[in-house]
Amino acid sequence: MNISNKLFRNPLLNLLALAGLLSISAPADAHHAFSAEFDSTQPLEVKGVVTKFELVNPHSWLYLDVKGPDGKVTNWGFEFGAPYSLKEKGINKLTLKPGVEVTIKGFRAKSGKDFGYATLTVLSDGRTVGTGGAADAPKIPDAPKI
């Protein structure tokens, strides 16, 4: 009798084999809900100059130098959607290259730090593109300009 015949005839071995197969899983990307990091009661509008654009999964990031009313420049980071969804909308490394001026409409981080969630991005050519990816993100209301 070969090993395969023994395996299928022994219920204990069958259960152990099944448990082993079920314990193997594919790695899962961690994903957070919009409300875990961002505050829907703090809409914002930020105009600035791109310093860096990272097309990475599961969320891309855009960094801008933003000049405040006092003249001080602060680097802001904004979470965007996944690279593939941005590509479908015509967003790539050339669209948001360093030195390009853009306007971001979105929501501030709950931490109050200089980062947020970008719902809409107004590009230098005037196009407005939905750049968020979270299914639970609210629609952007009129927001105070920073």
N, C-alpha and C positions, 0 to 999 in steps of 0.2 A: 504494500500500500504506500503510495507516495504522500508527501506532506500536504498537498492540496486536499486530498480525500480526508485526512485527519482533521484538517482545519474546519471543513464544512460540516463534519459530523459531531464536533464538540461544541456544545452551546456556550461554554465558558470562553473558549477561544474566539468564537464568533462575536461575543459581546466585547471582549478585549480589542479585537480588530476594529470593530465598529467605533468604540470609544476613541481609539487611536486616530481613526480617520476624521472623526468629528472634532477632535482637539486641534487639528491642523486648520489654521485660518489664514486668509490673505491679510496683509497689513492694511489697516484702515487709516485714512487721513482724519485727523481731528478737525472738527468744524464747529464753529461757535455761531450762535444766533446773533443777529444784529444787536438785540437788547442786552447781550452779555457785556459788550464793550462800549456801545454808543448810546447817546441820550437823545431820544426822539423829541424831547422838550427843548433842545438846544440846537435849532437849525442855524446854519452859518453860510456865509458867502465870502470866499477868500480869493483875491486876485494876486497872482505871484508869478515868479519866473522859475521854470523847471530846473532843478539841480540834478535829479536822478529819477529814473523810471525803471522799476524792477518787474519784469514779466515772470512771475513765479506762481506756482500752484500752492495752495488753492486760491490765494488772493494775490493780485498784483499790488504794488505800492508806488505811489507818485510822491516825490518830495519837491517842495516849492520854497523859495525864499520870498517871504511876504514882508512888505514894509508897512509898519504900523503908523498910526497917526502922529506918533512922536518921532518918526524917522528911523526907529530901531528896526533892523531886519531880523526876522525869526524864521527858522527853517521848520516848516510844517510837513507832516506825513499824512497821506490819505490812502485808505484802503480802497482798492478797486475790485472788480470782478476777476474771474479767471482769465488767463491769457487767450484761450480759444474764443471765449465770448467777446472779448475786446477786439480780436482779429476780425471776427464776423462784422463788427461795427466800424471797421476801418482804422482801428487804433493799433499802432505799432511803435517801435523804438524811434522811428523817424518822425512820427506825428507828435510825439512828446519828448523830443530831444532837449538836452540842456540848453538853456538860453531862450526857449520859447515861452511866451507869456500866455497863461490860461486863467480862467476863472472856474472855481470849484463851488458847487452848491451841494450842501450835504448836512451832516450832523457832527457835532463835537463829541469827543471821547468823554465817557463818564468821569475819567480821572482828572479832567480839566487841563491835561497836558496839550501840547501843540500837535495833536493829530486828530483825525476824524475819518468819517465815512463819506466817500464821494458818490452822491446820487447822480448828479449831472455835471458834465464838464463842458465848458464853452471853450472851444479851440481857437487858436489865433486866426484861423480863416473864417470864424463866425459860426461854424457848425456847433450845435449842441448835441452831445452824445450822452446817453444813459450809460454810466460807467460803473454803477453798483452791481453787485451780484447776489446780495442776500434777499431771499424770498420774503422775509419778514420785515424788510426795511420800509419805513413809511414814505409816502410821497413827500416831496420837498415843498414846504410852504414858503411864503416870502420870508427871507432870512436877513438878519442884520449883517452888514458888510464889516469885515474885519480888516 
